[in-house]
Amino acid sequence: MQALVYQGSGRMARAERPTPVVRDATDAIVRVTKTTICGTDLHILAGHVPSCEPGRVLGHEGTGVVETVGPGVTLFAPGDRVLISCITSCGRCPPCRKGMYSHCLTGGWILGNRIDGTQAEQVHVPHADTSLYRLPDGTDEEPFVMLSDILPTGFECGVLNGRVTPGGTVAIVGSGPIGLAALLTAQFYAPAEVVMIDRDAHRLEVARSLGATTAVNSGDGGTVAQVLALTAGRGVDTAIEAVGIPATFNLCEDLVAAGGTIANIGVHGSKVDLHLERLWSHNVTITTRLVDTVSLPMLMEAVHNRRVDPRPLITHRFALAEIVAAYATFRDAANTKALKVILTT
């Protein structure tokens, strides 16, 4: 089968790989119908994820059709249309029983990281009963691809960890796909103000169209002053970091109000300064999290019933055979205006 293979820092190629097979009783083999590229895949290519070794098929998002199941799979059968979660979970180990599926002792974020992933014609999914989700009959698959990772990540790591509340003030630093996913799902809680911050004017326009009350271009300077002016000098109740570089985390430290929360979503590849000399007396909470996808059933219902619509995040479409070109488009987002790409097998 055709797949996108990581070949070491900065290198990847489309290559022929063996078709996956059932290894354990709880496995499923899924024929991938649609997949996408994540910012985390770019972090892998940059060498920021040492657990992903050369030779790995990338990708941890997608939808598909079940081809084969092991004898221990009880909830799915060949022919079922499914959403593939970016997090694999057994549902039984101590972390899973705490709802920390990302720390499953035999799963977690392994697809496209420690085992071959979804940027291929077929994918091997361990713990299928608790790692796949049945798609509603007759639905368009494309918006559900956004539920494999970015919507639950924005919601769980940003909105829930950030303690967004009705009438509160929120600043989201980074208007890429994850930041926009946090924007979409923050609106479940009716905050009074959601400020989107980015250097990309186009992405800020998208943020306005998706419900941001204010958009601040951080390339113009004066970001902190603008946000403080919006909040009567107090700062925001929730500052969500959705980029993963020191400058954006430090900006969140400057924006958060006393008693507020900094919720980190970004994948950080280098150390960040924590300015406790300023924050120690401000009752500030700092949260970190790897998405657990515990919110997937609720988010699937919300998407199915059009309570939230992630389709505006999809900007480009390619065939799987064009995946190298799709990566080039996704990487050059400043010029291509790419947010999420859909790859169809």
KELUMVEX-394763 format. One record per residue (C-alpha): x, y negated, z negated; residue number from 0. Coordinates in nm, 4 decimals. Example, Ala and Ser with C-alpha at 12.3 -4.5 7.8 and 13.67 -1.06 7.14 Angstrom:
% residues 2
         u         v         w  seq
    1.2300    0.4500   -0.7800    0
    1.3670    0.1060   -0.7140    1
This chain:
% residues 345
         u         v         w  seq
    0.0000    0.0000    0.0000    0
    0.1027   -0.3643    0.0425    1
    0.1998   -0.5623   -0.2694    2
    0.3861   -0.8741   -0.3792    3
    0.7032   -0.7652   -0.5612    4
    0.9196   -0.9724   -0.7961    5
    1.2852   -0.9305   -0.6966    6
    1.4583   -1.1363   -0.9644    7
    1.4780   -1.5031   -1.0560    8
    1.3526   -1.7129   -0.7649    9
    1.2912   -1.4153   -0.5351   10
    0.9828   -1.2209   -0.4257   11
    0.8695   -1.0308   -0.1165   12
    0.5699   -0.8530    0.0279   13
    0.6572   -0.4845    0.0332   14
    0.5165   -0.1361    0.0722   15
    0.4571    0.0373   -0.2625   16
    0.3138    0.3775   -0.3598   17
   -0.0600    0.3853   -0.4238   18
   -0.1160    0.4035   -0.8029   19
   -0.2590    0.7155   -0.9633   20
   -0.4382    0.7998   -1.2874   21
   -0.1826    0.8870   -1.5557   22
   -0.3856    0.8939   -1.8766   23
   -0.7433    0.9956   -1.9517   24
   -0.8537    0.6343   -2.0098   25
   -0.7077    0.4936   -1.6849   26
   -0.8881    0.3596   -1.3808   27
   -0.7572    0.2832   -1.0342   28
   -0.9218   -0.0268   -0.8883   29
   -0.9196   -0.1291   -0.5233   30
   -0.8515   -0.5009   -0.5454   31
   -1.0899   -0.7101   -0.3377   32
   -0.9893   -1.0570   -0.4544   33
   -0.6964   -1.1848   -0.6570   34
   -0.5164   -1.5110   -0.7210   35
   -0.1872   -1.6687   -0.8309   36
   -0.1335   -1.8052   -1.1817   37
    0.1066   -2.0659   -1.3120   38
    0.2470   -1.7865   -1.5277   39
    0.3553   -1.6092   -1.2081   40
    0.5640   -1.9178   -1.1308   41
    0.7144   -1.8987   -1.4795   42
    0.8119   -1.5371   -1.4052   43
    0.9762   -1.6431   -1.0788   44
    1.1631   -1.9159   -1.2663   45
    1.3086   -1.6518   -1.4994   46
    1.1129   -1.7659   -1.8070   47
    0.9545   -1.4228   -1.8771   48
    1.2348   -1.1705   -1.9399   49
    0.9872   -0.8884   -2.0108   50
    0.9019   -0.8888   -1.6379   51
    1.1784   -0.7012   -1.4604   52
    1.2736   -0.6999   -1.0912   53
    1.0677   -0.4526   -0.8921   54
    0.7425   -0.5414   -1.0671   55
    0.4232   -0.6033   -0.8666   56
    0.2992   -0.9428   -0.9837   57
   -0.0519   -1.0610   -1.0660   58
   -0.2897   -1.0232   -1.3605   59
   -0.6202   -1.1572   -1.2244   60
   -0.8792   -1.0253   -0.9853   61
   -1.1945   -0.8390   -0.8986   62
   -1.2344   -0.5063   -0.7269   63
   -1.4088   -0.1745   -0.6863   64
   -1.3316    0.1284   -0.9025   65
   -1.1725    0.4030   -0.6929   66
   -1.0863    0.6696   -0.9509   67
   -1.1233    0.7113   -1.3264   68
   -0.9646    0.9401   -1.5808   69
   -1.1767    1.1958   -1.7721   70
   -1.1844    0.9719   -2.0809   71
   -1.3474    0.6753   -1.9060   72
   -1.7166    0.6590   -1.9979   73
   -1.8357    0.3130   -1.8911   74
   -1.7233    0.3015   -1.5284   75
   -1.7441    0.5231   -1.2235   76
   -1.6130    0.5100   -0.8675   77
   -1.7937    0.2420   -0.6693   78
   -1.8493    0.0023   -0.9617   79
   -1.7671   -0.3649   -0.8917   80
   -1.5542   -0.4986   -1.1757   81
   -1.3682   -0.7961   -1.3148   82
   -1.0110   -0.7129   -1.4181   83
   -0.9115   -0.8817   -1.7433   84
   -0.5612   -1.0265   -1.7616   85
   -0.5387   -0.8633   -2.1061   86
   -0.5424   -0.4845   -2.1478   87
   -0.6803   -0.3632   -2.4803   88
   -0.7387   -0.0261   -2.6413   89
   -1.0038   -0.1702   -2.8771   90
   -0.8869    0.0544   -3.1607   91
   -0.5478   -0.0533   -3.2937   92
   -0.5194   -0.3003   -3.5862   93
   -0.4642   -0.6116   -3.3673   94
   -0.7598   -0.5178   -3.1435   95
   -0.9832   -0.4727   -3.4478   96
   -0.8937   -0.8314   -3.5421   97
   -0.9945   -0.9495   -3.1943   98
   -0.6299   -1.0048   -3.1026   99
   -0.6411   -0.8069   -2.7781  100
   -0.3329   -0.9885   -2.6534  101
   -0.1356   -0.8047   -2.9226  102
   -0.2811   -0.4593   -2.8534  103
   -0.0152   -0.2062   -2.9490  104
   -0.0513   -0.0247   -2.6158  105
   -0.1710   -0.3135   -2.4018  106
   -0.1798   -0.6916   -2.4228  107
   -0.0516   -0.8931   -2.1296  108
    0.1068   -0.6078   -1.9396  109
   -0.0440   -0.6391   -1.5892  110
    0.2069   -0.8059   -1.3602  111
    0.4473   -0.8261   -1.6523  112
    0.5407   -0.4840   -1.7958  113
    0.3370   -0.2768   -1.5498  114
    0.2427   -0.3377   -1.1868  115
   -0.0258   -0.5980   -1.1367  116
   -0.3110   -0.7096   -0.9156  117
   -0.1370   -0.8792   -0.6209  118
   -0.1689   -0.5531   -0.4328  119
   -0.4258   -0.3438   -0.2523  120
   -0.4820   -0.1265   -0.5609  121
   -0.4001   -0.1552   -0.9307  122
   -0.3689    0.0902   -1.2184  123
   -0.5673   -0.0322   -1.5227  124
   -0.5026    0.1374   -1.8596  125
   -0.7804    0.1443   -2.1225  126
   -1.0386    0.0886   -1.8510  127
   -1.3458    0.0942   -2.0761  128
   -1.2206   -0.2067   -2.2731  129
   -1.0186   -0.3842   -2.0019  130
   -1.2690   -0.3956   -1.7147  131
   -1.6031   -0.5789   -1.7030  132
   -1.8898   -0.4914   -1.4706  133
   -1.9820   -0.7685   -1.2256  134
   -2.3507   -0.8645   -1.2066  135
   -2.5239   -0.7152   -0.9036  136
   -2.5344   -0.9311   -0.5941  137
   -2.3003   -1.1993   -0.7223  138
   -2.0228   -1.3790   -0.5354  139
   -1.6924   -1.2480   -0.6676  140
   -1.4880   -1.5660   -0.6203  141
   -1.5973   -1.7597   -0.9311  142
   -1.5477   -1.4489   -1.1437  143
   -1.1806   -1.4313   -1.0432  144
   -1.1451   -1.7521   -1.2454  145
   -1.2631   -1.5523   -1.5489  146
   -0.9765   -1.3034   -1.5411  147
   -0.7494   -1.5586   -1.7068  148
   -0.7886   -1.9343   -1.6723  149
   -1.1396   -1.9872   -1.8115  150
   -1.0916   -1.7727   -2.1239  151
   -0.7430   -1.9206   -2.1669  152
   -0.8688   -2.2783   -2.1498  153
   -1.1591   -2.1924   -2.3778  154
   -0.9894   -1.9761   -2.6398  155
   -0.6447   -2.1361   -2.6574  156
   -0.7589   -2.4922   -2.5961  157
   -1.1221   -2.5485   -2.6948  158
   -1.1655   -2.2953   -2.9774  159
   -0.8144   -2.3312   -3.1184  160
   -0.8445   -2.7076   -3.0755  161
   -1.1628   -2.7180   -3.2840  162
   -1.3537   -2.9266   -3.0323  163
   -1.6744   -3.0539   -3.1929  164
   -1.9851   -3.2477   -3.0875  165
   -1.9066   -3.6174   -3.0814  166
   -1.5324   -3.5586   -3.1110  167
   -1.2516   -3.6997   -2.9003  168
   -1.0324   -3.4766   -2.6855  169
   -0.7193   -3.5412   -2.4794  170
   -0.6113   -3.2714   -2.2346  171
   -0.2530   -3.3183   -2.1190  172
   -0.2247   -3.1537   -1.7788  173
   -0.4965   -3.1474   -1.5136  174
   -0.3880   -2.8264   -1.3467  175
   -0.6153   -2.5207   -1.3356  176
   -0.5756   -2.4416   -1.7059  177
   -0.6351   -2.7991   -1.8161  178
   -0.9419   -2.8194   -1.5927  179
   -1.0671   -2.4886   -1.7349  180
   -1.0357   -2.6414   -2.0820  181
   -1.2281   -2.9460   -1.9570  182
   -1.5116   -2.7313   -1.8190  183
   -1.5486   -2.5245   -2.1349  184
   -1.4996   -2.8148   -2.3800  185
   -1.8328   -2.9442   -2.2554  186
   -2.0073   -2.6518   -2.4282  187
   -1.9493   -2.8545   -2.7476  188
   -2.0515   -3.2011   -2.6195  189
   -1.7461   -3.4061   -2.7224  190
   -1.8028   -3.7798   -2.6934  191
   -1.4764   -3.8456   -2.5091  192
   -1.2593   -3.6190   -2.2954  193
   -0.9446   -3.7871   -2.1666  194
   -0.7549   -3.6078   -1.8902  195
   -0.3859   -3.6961   -1.8542  196
   -0.1661   -3.6139   -1.5569  197
    0.0723   -3.7672   -1.3030  198
   -0.1264   -3.6382   -1.0051  199
   -0.3956   -3.8839   -0.8923  200
   -0.5841   -3.6186   -0.6952  201
   -0.6084   -3.3848   -0.9927  202
   -0.7335   -3.6707   -1.2062  203
   -1.0068   -3.7364   -0.9494  204
   -1.1047   -3.3698   -0.9689  205
   -1.1138   -3.4005   -1.3480  206
   -1.3507   -3.6971   -1.3239  207
   -1.5798   -3.4985   -1.0956  208
   -1.5840   -3.2119   -1.3475  209
   -1.6851   -3.4264   -1.6440  210
   -1.3819   -3.6118   -1.7806  211
   -1.4931   -3.9406   -1.9328  212
   -1.1519   -4.1035   -1.8783  213
   -0.8520   -4.0202   -1.6606  214
   -0.5065   -4.1556   -1.7454  215
   -0.2148   -4.1383   -1.5031  216
    0.0885   -4.0729   -1.7219  217
    0.3189   -4.1776   -1.4385  218
    0.2064   -4.5368   -1.4822  219
    0.3449   -4.5664   -1.8365  220
    0.1563   -4.6704   -2.1462  221
   -0.0336   -4.3429   -2.1888  222
   -0.0266   -4.3516   -2.5688  223
   -0.1394   -4.7142   -2.5785  224
   -0.4296   -4.6411   -2.3424  225
   -0.5530   -4.3455   -2.5466  226
   -0.5155   -4.5310   -2.8771  227
   -0.7152   -4.8194   -2.7318  228
   -0.9960   -4.5761   -2.6454  229
   -1.0046   -4.4430   -3.0015  230
   -0.9796   -4.7695   -3.1985  231
   -0.6152   -4.6917   -3.2737  232
   -0.6851   -4.3601   -3.4456  233
   -0.5819   -4.1100   -3.1788  234
   -0.7806   -3.8061   -3.0685  235
   -0.9345   -3.5327   -3.2791  236
   -0.8031   -3.2658   -3.0403  237
   -0.4920   -3.2852   -2.8210  238
   -0.4627   -2.9895   -2.5811  239
   -0.1215   -2.9225   -2.4245  240
   -0.1763   -2.7524   -2.0879  241
    0.1584   -2.7882   -1.9095  242
    0.4357   -2.6164   -2.1048  243
    0.7231   -2.8678   -2.1103  244
    0.8712   -3.0600   -2.4052  245
    0.7514   -3.4016   -2.2847  246
    0.3850   -3.3008   -2.2772  247
    0.3931   -3.1377   -2.6200  248
    0.5634   -3.4473   -2.7613  249
    0.2914   -3.6584   -2.6012  250
    0.0302   -3.4563   -2.7874  251
    0.2159   -3.5308   -3.1116  252
    0.1844   -3.9003   -3.0299  253
   -0.1863   -3.8798   -2.9433  254
   -0.3318   -3.6713   -3.2269  255
   -0.5221   -3.8455   -3.5049  256
   -0.4797   -3.7848   -3.8753  257
   -0.6711   -3.4671   -3.9529  258
   -0.6620   -3.3654   -3.5874  259
   -0.5458   -3.0547   -3.4037  260
   -0.2795   -2.9949   -3.1389  261
   -0.3747   -2.6851   -2.9398  262
   -0.0930   -2.5480   -2.7284  263
   -0.1828   -2.3591   -2.4108  264
    0.1282   -2.4185   -2.1994  265
    0.3900   -2.1475   -2.1408  266
    0.7087   -2.3004   -2.2799  267
    1.0421   -2.1945   -2.1343  268
    1.2559   -2.4202   -2.3550  269
    1.2546   -2.5523   -2.7107  270
    1.0335   -2.8415   -2.8147  271
    1.1037   -3.0955   -3.0889  272
    0.8502   -3.0909   -3.3701  273
    0.8428   -3.4352   -3.5287  274
    0.7526   -3.3401   -3.8837  275
    0.9075   -3.6654   -4.0043  276
    0.5982   -3.8338   -3.8567  277
    0.3375   -3.5596   -3.8861  278
    0.3974   -3.4198   -4.2346  279
    0.1526   -3.6594   -4.4020  280
   -0.1163   -3.6584   -4.1330  281
   -0.3016   -3.3329   -4.2046  282
   -0.2361   -3.2232   -3.8466  283
   -0.2975   -2.8622   -3.7429  284
   -0.0856   -2.7083   -3.4642  285
   -0.2201   -2.3929   -3.3021  286
   -0.0705   -2.1448   -3.0585  287
   -0.2325   -1.8482   -2.8901  288
   -0.2013   -1.6017   -2.6066  289
   -0.5444   -1.5545   -2.4548  290
   -0.7316   -1.2552   -2.5977  291
   -1.0257   -1.2612   -2.3510  292
   -1.2666   -1.1899   -2.6384  293
   -1.4897   -1.4602   -2.4878  294
   -1.5233   -1.2854   -2.1504  295
   -1.8772   -1.1450   -2.1987  296
   -2.0094   -1.4881   -2.2971  297
   -1.8238   -1.6657   -2.0161  298
   -1.9473   -1.4135   -1.7600  299
   -2.3054   -1.4872   -1.8653  300
   -2.2377   -1.8611   -1.8482  301
   -2.0966   -1.8331   -1.4958  302
   -2.3689   -1.5945   -1.3789  303
   -2.6386   -1.8362   -1.5030  304
   -2.4567   -2.1436   -1.3678  305
   -2.4044   -2.2960   -1.7119  306
   -2.0438   -2.3431   -1.6055  307
   -1.9213   -2.3406   -1.2459  308
   -1.5514   -2.2717   -1.1817  309
   -1.5857   -2.2722   -0.8020  310
   -1.4510   -2.6296   -0.7622  311
   -1.1167   -2.4975   -0.8929  312
   -1.0773   -2.2844   -0.5777  313
   -0.9086   -2.4947   -0.3095  314
   -0.7405   -2.2487   -0.0712  315
   -0.8109   -1.9021    0.0656  316
   -0.5702   -1.6495    0.2181  317
   -0.5576   -1.2860    0.3175  318
   -0.3395   -1.0703    0.0929  319
   -0.1030   -1.0301    0.3908  320
   -0.0437   -1.4083    0.3690  321
    0.0534   -1.4023    0.0006  322
    0.4034   -1.5468    0.0520  323
    0.2471   -1.8465    0.2279  324
   -0.0105   -1.8667   -0.0519  325
    0.2700   -1.8925   -0.3089  326
    0.4303   -2.1721   -0.1073  327
    0.0984   -2.3583   -0.1016  328
    0.0405   -2.3058   -0.4737  329
    0.3924   -2.4184   -0.5645  330
    0.3676   -2.7356   -0.3553  331
    0.0445   -2.8491   -0.5187  332
    0.1458   -3.2153   -0.5177  333
    0.1326   -3.2118   -0.1385  334
   -0.1173   -2.9338   -0.0668  335
   -0.3625   -3.0412   -0.3416  336
   -0.3876   -2.6758   -0.4436  337
   -0.5551   -2.5737   -0.7680  338
   -0.6432   -2.2044   -0.7431  339
   -0.6009   -1.9894   -0.4329  340
   -0.8089   -1.6822   -0.3522  341
   -0.6424   -1.3845   -0.1855  342
   -0.8698   -1.1321   -0.0159  343
   -0.7549   -0.7785    0.0623  344
